[in-house]
Amino acid sequence: MHALLVEDDDRMARALGTALAQRGHTVRRVGRALDALRHVHEAGFVLLDLGLPDLDGLELLRRLRAVCDAPLIVVTARCEERDIVQGLRAGADDYVVKPFRMAELMARIDTVRRRTDPRSGRAGAHPAHPADPGGAGGFGGRPVRTGDVEVDLAGRTVTVAGVEVRLTRREFDVLAFLAARPDEVHSREVILDRIWGDVFLAASRSLDVHVAGIRAKTGRSHLVRTVRGFGYQLGSPTTPAQGDGAR
């Protein structure tokens, strides 16, 4: 598949281009927003850095979305939750913070492409997969409700005010893990071990990015409660999610 790589850093572009080529993709690399707009119609998917020299990356993302619906993943050093939420709301299908693991990025590309490929069935459908004892796939039982949000652990769906919300598999796994034990506060290390199988990812922003994605896509910023210095807990959509102390 043809990838459009929008990245002004030569070293990062070479690394990404090599990894994509090894997976059979053809790559066009551009370093400026104007070139990205010129070539986006050729792309099967887009990797977009937000730190471009000629235009703010979020503004470029909005312009790309106005003319193209190809899968798009933001790959950037901007790691604040506000940036992540803005990127997802502007139309990104996923958001990856630098530094990242190349294997994880390649897996996210595959997931986004499957999710957005009309040939794979209903857009946004969660791919069927066996129960995963390391993630949320093995949770069953009744759907969990908090406010107007319902998490169907067995059906792997999330609805807000009766409307289904599309989450990535990892986002759902994180939310389902919290929803399966709503009264417990879960440490970052436990969540990373159970969902990612790697506690050392605590040094990255992977978990924070996925939590931000859950909040942005559900439109319920308090659905996941932050316990500062420790981890996360399922919250109520009507109560504050951040600034809490561990209980």
C-alpha positions, 0 to 999 in steps of 0.5 A: 500500500502507498504511504504518505509520510509527512515528517520534516526530520530526516533521521526519523523519516529514514527510520520510518521509511525503512520500516514501512518498506520492509512491510511492503509499503511504498512510501512518499516522504514530504516535509512540508504541509503544502506537499502533503496536501498535493500528494494526499490523494495518492495515499492509502494511509498517512503518517503525520508529524505535527511539528512542520516548518510551514503550518501547524500540524493540527491545522494541516490535519484538518485540511487533510481531513477536508479532502481525504478520508484515508487512515491517518495516524499522528506521530509526534513529540507533542504528548500533552493530553490537550494535544492528543484530544485535539488531534483525535477530534481533528480527525486522526484515527490514532495518535502515537507519541515519540519516542515509540516502539517501531513494532507497536507503530506498525501494529497500529497501522495495521489495526487502523487500516483494518478498522477503516477498510470498507471491505472488512465489513462495517466501519468501526467494527471491532475485529473478532478475537479470542479471549486474551487473559492479558487484556480485556478480551476474557471479561464477560458478564453484564454490561457496566454502566456509569452515568450515560456510558455503557461498556459491554464487556462481552460484546466489546462495545461502548455506547454513550447516551445510547449511541455506539462509540468507536474505540480502538482495540487497545482503548477498549481493552483499557476501558474494559479492564477498569470497568470490570473492576470499577471500585478498584484503583489500578496502578499504571504498572498493572494496567501496562502488564495486563493490557500490553504485557510490558510494565516497562512501557511505563516510561512511555506515554502509550497508556496516557495516549489511550486514556486521552483517546477514550475521553475524547471519543466518548466526549466524557472527560471524567469517564477515566479517573486519574489518581495522580502518581499511581494510576487510573480508575473507572470514573463517573462522566459527571465527576472530575477525572483529574487532580484526584489523590489516591484513596 
